[in-house]
């Protein structure tokens, strides 16, 4: 109720023309408060009247007191005694311990399981770029062709030298065959026999050297045809047709990356590793069967990669710069959906929490002494229970302590409760 009291004023007075007295809730007023309020107003008006008697008629005071005092019976009439608080509608979840898979998530980056730099091994002019830059190439596919003419000529020269040395070897062997019987008959000196043997051995060595030169020439000619050593994704060419290619540091033509399988590199912090081992030793975590071990990738858009991976390497020492263990996983990539350099979330699977207690995250409240939940007691009254939470599992908290099997934890409506408040349990809404 709002009560306006209008006060008359003299033309010469500087006092405002009216006072507003607000009573925001007449139901909450008591007779004592109204009496005290009336007394204060009366005293103030009396003091003003004594200072400036001309602006306020004395008969206005009894009228004001009567108007305010008349509120007391109304206040008592509108506040029934002993009115009970209506119960608050809530939804609950009953605590049921169960074995819960433990999923540890880390940030990783994809990398090619095999990355090859395609370099020139011989010097020559680039005749042809035989692949489409950025495309997938097959093992054995032609990538570059260097001018082979000079290497064909070198091979022909090497073969001619080999033929010449083979002819000299044949002559040396025939000479030795003639000299050896004559030496046995003492028709020739021992010196002649030694010279024939030496010439034959020398001719054999010259033939072997000529054969090596032919093989070298054949290799150099083969190096002019550059093919892909793997199935993978090609990079751009660093040279154009007609460029002179020379072996050395400036011989990189392009780079190939193998996409299947793909590697995923990530790090596990030292503290996380210590915590994981401690929970295994204490029994808070247990290893699952081998068929449940694995690795799940979550892509940047939140979708799960369909192929499962496996761990293939863990660094035995902690990285001094990052304080983490460097770990590598391998995952099949038959459709080339993954590309090197992507950021992914790595979810490791293979352990579980026995008899874990979980509650929805929205049921957990934060108080000055820590986290707590409301539970419904036997008398359908709300009670608080302090809890200690661990990790998240989906949209739920894993509760380490504070709850027991069978506890009825309030989920929806907890923000409107206070300890001891009556509740009315409603059925939980069904998920669409």
C-alpha positions, 0 to 999 in steps of 0.5 A, spaced: 500 500 500 502 506 498 500 512 502 500 519 500 500 525 505 499 532 502 501 538 506 499 545 505 504 550 505 505 558 506 506 562 500 513 564 504 515 558 506 521 554 503 519 547 505 517 542 499 509 542 497 508 535 499 512 528 502 511 521 500 511 516 505 512 509 502 510 503 505 512 497 500 508 491 503 503 493 508 502 485 509 509 485 512 508 491 517 506 490 524 503 494 529 509 496 533 512 498 526 506 502 524 506 505 531 514 507 531 513 510 524 507 514 526 511 517 532 517 519 528 512 523 523 508 526 528 515 529 532 518 531 525 511 535 523 511 538 530 518 540 530 516 544 523 510 546 526 513 550 532 519 553 527 513 555 522 506 555 524 503 559 518 505 553 513 501 547 517 494 547 520 495 544 527 488 540 526 492 536 520 496 532 525 491 528 528 488 527 521 495 524 519 496 520 525 489 517 524 490 515 517 497 512 519 494 508 525 488 505 521 493 501 517 495 496 523 488 492 523 489 491 516 496 489 516 494 484 522 488 482 517 493 480 511 498 476 514 495 469 517 499 466 522 503 460 521 502 459 513 506 453 511 511 454 505 509 450 499 513 445 496 518 446 491 518 442 484 524 438 483 527 433 479 532 428 482 537 422 480 538 416 484 545 415 485 547 408 482 555 406 482 557 403 476 564 402 472 565 408 468 570 408 462 576 413 463 577 417 457 583 422 457 583 427 452 589 431 449 591 436 444 595 433 438 597 434 431 597 430 425 604 428 421 605 424 415 608 417 417 613 418 411 615 424 408 620 424 402 624 430 399 625 429 392 632 431 390 636 431 383 642 426 383 645 428 377 646 435 373 641 436 367 636 440 364 629 439 367 625 437 360 618 435 363 614 436 370 610 429 369 605 430 375 599 435 377 602 439 383 598 438 390 595 431 387 595 424 390 601 420 386 602 413 386 608 409 387 612 408 381 609 414 378 613 419 373 614 426 377 620 429 373 624 428 367 631 431 366 635 431 359 638 424 358 642 425 352 649 426 355 648 420 360 646 416 354 652 418 350 656 416 357 653 410 357 655 408 350 662 410 351 662 406 358 660 400 354 665 401 348 671 401 353 668 395 356 668 391 350 675 394 348 678 391 355 674 385 354 678 384 348 685 385 351 683 380 356 681 375 351 688 376 348 692 376 354 688 369 356 690 366 349 697 368 350 698 365 357 695 359 354 701 358 349 706 360 354 705 356 359 706 349 356 712 352 353 715 354 359 714 347 362 718 344 356 723 350 358 722 353 351 721 359 354 724 363 360 720 363 367 720 371 366 716 370 360 711 366 363 710 371 369 709 376 364 703 373 361 700 371 367 701 379 369 698 381 363 692 376 364 690 379 371 691 386 369 686 385 363 681 382 368 682 388 372 681 393 367 674 389 365 672 389 372 673 397 372 670 398 365 664 394 367 663 398 374 663 404 369 658 402 365 654 401 371 655 408 373 653 410 367 646 406 367 645 409 374 646 416 372 642 415 366 636 412 370 637 418 375 634 423 369 627 419 370 625 421 377 619 417 380 615 417 386 617 412 391 611 412 395 603 413 395 602 420 397 600 427 397 605 431 392 607 438 393 609 444 388 615 443 384 621 448 386 623 448 378 620 449 372 621 446 365 628 448 362 631 450 369 638 447 370 638 442 376 645 441 380 646 436 385 647 439 392 643 443 397 639 446 392 637 440 388 630 439 392 625 438 387 618 437 391 616 433 397 611 427 398 608 425 404 605 419 405 597 419 408 596 412 410 597 411 415 597 417 419 601 419 425 598 423 431 603 427 436 601 429 442 604 430 449 602 428 456 604 432 462 608 430 468 603 431 473 598 428 469 602 421 468 604 421 475 596 422 477 595 416 472 600 412 475 598 413 482 590 412 481 592 405 478 596 403 484 591 405 488 585 401 485 581 408 483 583 406 476 583 399 473 586 397 466 580 394 461 581 388 457 585 389 450 579 389 446 577 396 449 584 399 448 585 404 443 585 411 441 579 416 438 580 422 434 576 428 435 576 433 429 576 441 429 569 441 428 567 436 433 566 430 429 569 423 431 574 420 426 571 413 424 578 410 424 581 407 431 588 408 432 594 405 437 600 408 441 606 406 437 611 410 441 613 414 448 619 418 449 622 415 455 624 422 458 621 428 459 621 434 454 625 439 458 622 445 454 615 443 455 615 438 461 611 433 457 612 426 455 612 426 447 607 420 445 606 418 438 600 414 435 598 411 428 591 411 425 589 408 418 587 414 413 584 410 407 580 415 405 585 421 406 581 425 410 586 427 415 592 431 412 599 433 416 598 439 420 591 438 423 590 439 430 585 434 433 583 432 440 586 425 442 582 421 447 585 415 450 581 409 452 583 403 456 582 404 463 575 404 467 573 407 474 570 401 478 563 403 482 564 410 480 558 415 482 556 420 477 551 426 478 549 431 472 554 438 472 548 442 473 546 439 480 553 441 483 552 447 487 558 452 489 558 454 496 563 458 501 566 451 503 566 448 496 561 444 492 555 441 495 549 438 492 541 438 495 539 431 496 531 429 498 531 426 505 525 421 508 521 427 509 521 430 502 525 435 505 532 438 502 538 437 505 545 439 503 551 434 502 558 437 501 562 433 496 569 432 492 568 432 485 574 429 480 574 429 473 568 430 468 565 424 464 561 427 458 556 432 462 557 429 469 561 430 475 565 424 477 564 424 485 570 422 489 566 422 496 560 425 499 555 421 496 552 414 497 548 409 493 541 410 493 542 418 495 536 422 491 540 428 488 536 434 486 538 436 479 533 441 476 530 446 481 536 446 486 537 453 485 530 455 489 532 451 495 534 452 502 536 447 507 530 444 510 525 446 504 519 441 502 520 439 495 515 435 491 519 430 486 517 431 479 518 426 473 525 428 469 523 430 462 525 425 457 530 427 452 528 428 445 
